[in-house]
Amino acid sequence: MTESRDTGAAGAVAPPRAGALRALLALALLVPAASLGTAIGLVWGPGTPLGKALFFAGKAWLVMFPAVWWLRVERGRPSLSPPRLGGFRVAALLGVLQSAVVLGVYGLAGGSLVDAGRVQAMVERAGLGDWRVYLAGALYWIAVNSVLEEYVWRWFVFRQCEALAGARAGVALAAGLFTVHHIVALQVYFSWPVTVLGAAGVFAGGVVWSWCYARYRSVWPGWLSHAIVDVAVFAVGAVIIFG
């Protein structure tokens, strides 16, 4: 992660067309490969050695490629994305509001839409059927995976989308790519109506968190909002799985 700046090699400002083409190439190299690994691991080859290998290869690519691209292509410097502009209060409020929507939608319609038996079977297959393992997984997703997603999808993907289309359109474009990546996993666990509803929620979250990065130029406000929402999501998951 790093401070945001639209520069080319050696710190020189990249021409607009060159910057856009470079951003398009970065997205083309990152997003399809990561989504393909998820599709092979969860849909086309679940449980197989090849499926597992390609799933983890996709995850490794998703994490490593942005850093390599930033250091070698954009010639940037490592950074912990310091939150110099603040934004934590706004982000926390947005996280609470999003969580209220998640809990409210599930409370109103989740019981009739979600096939609990299917979800429980998939969770057992993934090794998360024990509540202690589920809790450990939830803590990892809330504390670690959410940071990685902000690093990939906001710090890296949003910046490339911003270079292509500007900040406002870049927010929507980055959220759309974030959503497509998650649809692959959603449809494994849920019916298509629930997948569509979940995708709408993922897109809304992607818009909020991309906006947080666009506004505050740090991954940490968006991460706080993201983590709060993940708590609500895993709480709903616990109700579905364990009753």
SEKEDREN-355508 format. One record per residue (C-alpha): chain; residue number from 1; x, y, z; residue in one letter. Coordinates in pm, 1 decimal, always signed. Example, Ala and Ser with C-alpha at 12.3 -4.5 7.8 and 13.67 -1.06 7.14 Angstrom:
<sites>
SITE unit pos        X        Y        Z code
SITE    A   1  +1230.0   -450.0   +780.0    a
SITE    A   2  +1367.0   -106.0   +714.0    s
</sites>
This chain:
<sites>
SITE unit pos        X        Y        Z code
SITE    A   1     +0.0     +0.0     +0.0    m
SITE    A   2   +113.0   +352.5    -50.5    t
SITE    A   3    +16.9   +711.4    -63.0    e
SITE    A   4   -194.2   +779.1   -371.7    s
SITE    A   5    -31.9   +965.7   -655.1    r
SITE    A   6    -82.1   +941.1  -1031.7    d
SITE    A   7   +276.7   +918.5  -1150.3    t
SITE    A   8   +475.2   +717.1  -1392.4    g
SITE    A   9   +826.4   +578.6  -1372.9    a
SITE    A  10  +1081.1   +771.7  -1172.5    a
SITE    A  11   +806.4   +991.7  -1030.3    g
SITE    A  12   +724.4  +1169.9  -1357.1    a
SITE    A  13   +359.8  +1244.0  -1426.9    v
SITE    A  14   +229.7   +991.8  -1680.3    a
SITE    A  15    +52.2  +1125.1  -1992.7    p
SITE    A  16   -324.9  +1071.5  -1959.2    p
SITE    A  17   -349.6   +817.4  -2244.2    r
SITE    A  18    -44.7   +623.8  -2127.1    a
SITE    A  19   -176.8   +621.4  -1771.2    g
SITE    A  20   -515.9   +491.6  -1885.0    a
SITE    A  21   -363.8   +215.1  -2097.1    l
SITE    A  22   -138.2   +113.5  -1811.9    r
SITE    A  23   -435.1   +103.5  -1574.8    a
SITE    A  24   -635.0   -107.6  -1821.1    l
SITE    A  25   -348.2   -354.5  -1850.3    l
SITE    A  26   -317.9   -377.0  -1472.3    a
SITE    A  27   -688.6   -456.9  -1437.2    l
SITE    A  28   -675.3   -710.9  -1720.9    a
SITE    A  29   -388.8   -893.4  -1553.3    l
SITE    A  30   -540.9   -893.6  -1205.3    l
SITE    A  31   -918.1   -928.7  -1204.2    v
SITE    A  32   -983.9  -1218.5  -1446.8    p
SITE    A  33   -704.3  -1434.7  -1305.2    a
SITE    A  34   -826.3  -1396.1   -948.2    a
SITE    A  35  -1188.6  -1466.4  -1040.2    s
SITE    A  36  -1089.4  -1764.5  -1255.2    l
SITE    A  37   -900.2  -1917.8   -962.8    g
SITE    A  38  -1207.2  -1880.8   -743.1    t
SITE    A  39  -1432.5  -2034.1  -1010.4    a
SITE    A  40  -1206.0  -2335.2  -1059.5    i
SITE    A  41  -1158.6  -2388.5   -686.1    g
SITE    A  42  -1524.8  -2354.9   -587.3    l
SITE    A  43  -1726.5  -2447.0   -898.1    v
SITE    A  44  -1539.7  -2652.4  -1157.8    w
SITE    A  45  -1294.9  -2847.1   -942.5    g
SITE    A  46  -1398.5  -2823.7   -576.1    p
SITE    A  47  -1207.4  -3056.9   -347.5    g
SITE    A  48   -965.1  -3170.8   -619.3    t
SITE    A  49   -588.8  -3115.1   -587.8    p
SITE    A  50   -590.9  -2906.2   -906.3    l
SITE    A  51   -890.5  -2704.5   -789.3    g
SITE    A  52   -729.1  -2632.3   -453.8    k
SITE    A  53   -395.7  -2543.1   -613.5    a
SITE    A  54   -551.4  -2302.1   -862.4    l
SITE    A  55   -775.2  -2149.9   -594.8    f
SITE    A  56   -476.9  -2065.3   -375.2    f
SITE    A  57   -272.3  -1958.2   -677.2    a
SITE    A  58   -548.2  -1711.7   -762.2    g
SITE    A  59   -548.0  -1578.4   -407.1    k
SITE    A  60   -169.2  -1543.2   -409.4    a
SITE    A  61   -184.1  -1357.2   -741.9    w
SITE    A  62   -453.8  -1127.3   -606.0    l
SITE    A  63   -232.3  -1029.6   -312.3    v
SITE    A  64   +109.7  -1022.3   -476.5    m
SITE    A  65    +39.6   -866.7   -816.0    f
SITE    A  66    -64.8   -518.6   -691.0    p
SITE    A  67   +253.7   -483.5   -485.4    a
SITE    A  68   +478.6   -599.7   -769.4    v
SITE    A  69   +301.8   -372.2  -1017.4    w
SITE    A  70   +332.0    -72.7   -786.1    w
SITE    A  71   +700.6   -129.0   -713.7    l
SITE    A  72   +818.2   -237.1  -1059.0    r
SITE    A  73   +583.5    -62.7  -1303.8    v
SITE    A  74   +463.7   +247.7  -1121.1    e
SITE    A  75   +794.0   +278.6   -933.5    r
SITE    A  76   +620.6   +359.8   -608.0    g
SITE    A  77   +747.0   +325.2   -253.3    r
SITE    A  78   +608.8    +92.5    +16.7    p
SITE    A  79   +371.1   +253.3   +264.1    s
SITE    A  80   +115.0   +155.6   +527.1    l
SITE    A  81   -142.3   +394.0   +376.7    s
SITE    A  82   -144.8   +640.6   +668.6    p
SITE    A  83   -489.5   +795.1   +730.4    p
SITE    A  84   -376.0  +1158.0   +721.8    r
SITE    A  85   -723.4  +1285.4   +629.0    l
SITE    A  86   -905.5  +1094.0   +901.5    g
SITE    A  87  -1247.2   +962.8   +806.3    g
SITE    A  88  -1295.8   +702.6  +1078.3    f
SITE    A  89  -1614.8   +850.3  +1224.2    r
SITE    A  90  -1780.1   +868.6   +884.6    v
SITE    A  91  -1660.7   +518.8   +798.5    a
SITE    A  92  -1787.3   +375.7  +1126.9    a
SITE    A  93  -2128.3   +534.6  +1074.8    l
SITE    A  94  -2145.1   +395.6   +721.3    l
SITE    A  95  -2049.5    +52.9   +853.0    g
SITE    A  96  -2322.6    +60.5  +1115.8    v
SITE    A  97  -2582.5   +170.6   +859.7    l
SITE    A  98  -2480.7   -103.5   +617.5    q
SITE    A  99  -2489.3   -361.1   +896.3    s
SITE    A 100  -2839.7   -251.0   +991.8    a
SITE    A 101  -2948.6   -310.0   +631.8    v
SITE    A 102  -2788.8   -657.3   +628.7    v
SITE    A 103  -2957.5   -758.1   +953.8    l
SITE    A 104  -3287.0   -600.1   +853.2    g
SITE    A 105  -3302.6   -772.0   +513.9    v
SITE    A 106  -3221.7  -1109.2   +666.6    y
SITE    A 107  -3474.6  -1055.7   +944.7    g
SITE    A 108  -3748.3   -968.0   +696.2    l
SITE    A 109  -3683.3  -1215.4   +416.2    a
SITE    A 110  -3375.5  -1424.6   +481.7    g
SITE    A 111  -3553.8  -1715.9   +642.6    g
SITE    A 112  -3771.3  -1773.5   +337.3    s
SITE    A 113  -3498.6  -1715.2    +77.6    l
SITE    A 114  -3195.7  -1894.5   +220.1    v
SITE    A 115  -3174.8  -2274.6   +198.0    d
SITE    A 116  -3016.2  -2337.2   +537.6    a
SITE    A 117  -2955.8  -2705.5   +460.6    g
SITE    A 118  -2756.6  -2622.0   +148.6    r
SITE    A 119  -2548.2  -2364.1   +331.2    v
SITE    A 120  -2482.9  -2602.5   +621.2    q
SITE    A 121  -2372.2  -2877.0   +381.4    a
SITE    A 122  -2131.8  -2643.6   +200.4    m
SITE    A 123  -1992.4  -2514.5   +528.3    v
SITE    A 124  -1935.4  -2869.8   +652.5    e
SITE    A 125  -1759.9  -2949.0   +327.2    r
SITE    A 126  -1533.8  -2648.4   +377.6    a
SITE    A 127  -1447.7  -2762.4   +731.6    g
SITE    A 128  -1625.4  -2475.4   +909.3    l
SITE    A 129  -1907.9  -2677.5  +1064.8    g
SITE    A 130  -1765.2  -2661.0  +1416.4    d
SITE    A 131  -1853.4  -2330.8  +1585.0    w
SITE    A 132  -1497.5  -2283.7  +1710.9    r
SITE    A 133  -1355.4  -2321.1  +1361.2    v
SITE    A 134  -1627.5  -2091.2  +1228.7    y
SITE    A 135  -1539.9  -1829.6  +1491.5    l
SITE    A 136  -1170.3  -1850.9  +1404.6    a
SITE    A 137  -1255.8  -1812.7  +1036.7    g
SITE    A 138  -1481.0  -1516.4  +1111.1    a
SITE    A 139  -1206.1  -1344.4  +1309.4    l
SITE    A 140   -963.0  -1398.3  +1022.8    y
SITE    A 141  -1205.8  -1257.1   +764.7    w
SITE    A 142  -1294.1   -959.3   +982.4    i
SITE    A 143   -942.0   -868.4  +1093.8    a
SITE    A 144   -718.7   -985.0   +807.2    v
SITE    A 145   -910.6  -1064.1   +490.3    n
SITE    A 146  -1092.5   -730.4   +500.6    s
SITE    A 147   -755.6   -551.0   +509.2    v
SITE    A 148   -636.3   -751.7   +209.4    l
SITE    A 149   -955.5   -671.2    +19.5    e
SITE    A 150   -916.3   -300.1    +88.8    e
SITE    A 151   -556.0   -319.2    -28.7    y
SITE    A 152   -651.1   -500.9   -350.3    v
SITE    A 153   -991.0   -360.2   -441.6    w
SITE    A 154   -966.5     -4.1   -313.2    r
SITE    A 155   -598.6    +89.1   -303.4    w
SITE    A 156   -510.9    -91.1   -627.8    f
SITE    A 157   -823.7   -159.3   -834.0    v
SITE    A 158   -997.5   +169.4   -753.9    f
SITE    A 159   -686.5   +370.1   -841.5    r
SITE    A 160   -665.7   +196.2  -1178.1    q
SITE    A 161  -1036.6   +259.1  -1238.5    c
SITE    A 162   -986.8   +621.7  -1139.6    e
SITE    A 163   -706.5   +652.8  -1394.4    a
SITE    A 164   -939.7   +509.9  -1658.6    l
SITE    A 165  -1263.0   +691.9  -1583.1    a
SITE    A 166  -1211.4   +955.0  -1314.4    g
SITE    A 167  -1301.0   +937.9   -947.0    a
SITE    A 168  -1681.4   +924.1   -966.9    r
SITE    A 169  -1708.3   +666.4  -1243.1    a
SITE    A 170  -1408.6   +487.3  -1094.3    g
SITE    A 171  -1601.7   +427.9   -772.1    v
SITE    A 172  -1879.1   +249.0   -961.9    a
SITE    A 173  -1638.9    +59.8  -1188.1    l
SITE    A 174  -1427.4    -66.1   -898.4    a
SITE    A 175  -1740.9   -169.0   -708.9    a
SITE    A 176  -1862.3   -356.8  -1016.0    g
SITE    A 177  -1538.7   -552.9  -1049.5    l
SITE    A 178  -1547.5   -626.9   -675.9    f
SITE    A 179  -1902.0   -759.9   -717.2    t
SITE    A 180  -1828.8   -982.1  -1017.5    v
SITE    A 181  -1544.7  -1141.7   -824.1    h
SITE    A 182  -1779.5  -1223.7   -534.3    h
SITE    A 183  -2069.9  -1353.6   -743.7    i
SITE    A 184  -1865.4  -1666.0   -817.9    v
SITE    A 185  -1851.4  -1754.8   -448.5    a
SITE    A 186  -2205.9  -1642.4   -367.7    l
SITE    A 187  -2371.1  -1871.9   -621.6    q
SITE    A 188  -2192.8  -2174.5   -472.2    v
SITE    A 189  -2368.6  -2127.6   -138.9    y
SITE    A 190  -2698.2  -1967.0   -236.3    f
SITE    A 191  -2977.7  -1979.7   -492.3    s
SITE    A 192  -2971.6  -1724.1   -773.2    w
SITE    A 193  -3231.6  -1494.4   -610.5    p
SITE    A 194  -3017.3  -1477.0   -296.3    v
SITE    A 195  -2703.0  -1441.7   -507.6    t
SITE    A 196  -2852.9  -1142.0   -688.2    v
SITE    A 197  -2957.7   -986.7   -357.4    l
SITE    A 198  -2614.7  -1053.9   -210.3    g
SITE    A 199  -2445.9   -910.4   -518.4    a
SITE    A 200  -2645.8   -590.2   -476.0    a
SITE    A 201  -2519.6   -570.9   -118.5    g
SITE    A 202  -2161.0   -635.4   -226.3    v
SITE    A 203  -2188.6   -363.0   -490.8    f
SITE    A 204  -2325.6   -115.6   -235.8    a
SITE    A 205  -2040.1   -200.7     -1.5    g
SITE    A 206  -1789.9   -163.1   -284.1    g
SITE    A 207  -1928.7   +182.2   -364.6    v
SITE    A 208  -1905.1   +293.0     -1.4    v
SITE    A 209  -1552.0   +163.4    +48.9    w
SITE    A 210  -1424.7   +292.3   -285.0    s
SITE    A 211  -1572.6   +631.3   -197.2    w
SITE    A 212  -1393.1   +616.4   +138.3    c
SITE    A 213  -1063.6   +564.1    -41.4    y
SITE    A 214  -1139.5   +835.4   -296.0    a
SITE    A 215  -1224.1  +1079.2    -16.8    r
SITE    A 216   -960.5   +994.2   +244.8    y
SITE    A 217   -679.5   +837.8    +37.5    r
SITE    A 218   -616.3   +560.5   +288.3    s
SITE    A 219   -741.5   +203.6   +312.0    v
SITE    A 220   -805.7   +226.3   +686.6    w
SITE    A 221  -1137.0   +418.5   +699.6    p
SITE    A 222  -1282.2   +180.7   +440.7    g
SITE    A 223  -1142.4   -114.6   +633.0    w
SITE    A 224  -1319.4     -3.4   +951.1    l
SITE    A 225  -1652.3    +16.7   +769.1    s
SITE    A 226  -1581.6   -315.1   +595.9    h
SITE    A 227  -1495.5   -491.3   +922.7    a
SITE    A 228  -1814.6   -369.1  +1090.6    i
SITE    A 229  -2020.9   -506.6   +801.9    v
SITE    A 230  -1833.7   -837.1   +814.3    d
SITE    A 231  -1933.6   -875.2  +1179.6    v
SITE    A 232  -2299.0   -849.8  +1076.1    a
SITE    A 233  -2250.8  -1090.7   +784.7    v
SITE    A 234  -2086.7  -1355.0  +1001.7    f
SITE    A 235  -2353.4  -1309.1  +1267.7    a
SITE    A 236  -2617.7  -1388.7  +1005.3    v
SITE    A 237  -2407.9  -1682.6   +889.7    g
SITE    A 238  -2393.5  -1818.1  +1245.1    a
SITE    A 239  -2772.6  -1800.9  +1272.5    v
SITE    A 240  -2812.9  -1989.2   +943.3    i
SITE    A 241  -2556.2  -2257.0  +1025.3    i
SITE    A 242  -2596.3  -2312.2  +1397.4    f
SITE    A 243  -2952.8  -2191.9  +1454.3    g
</sites>
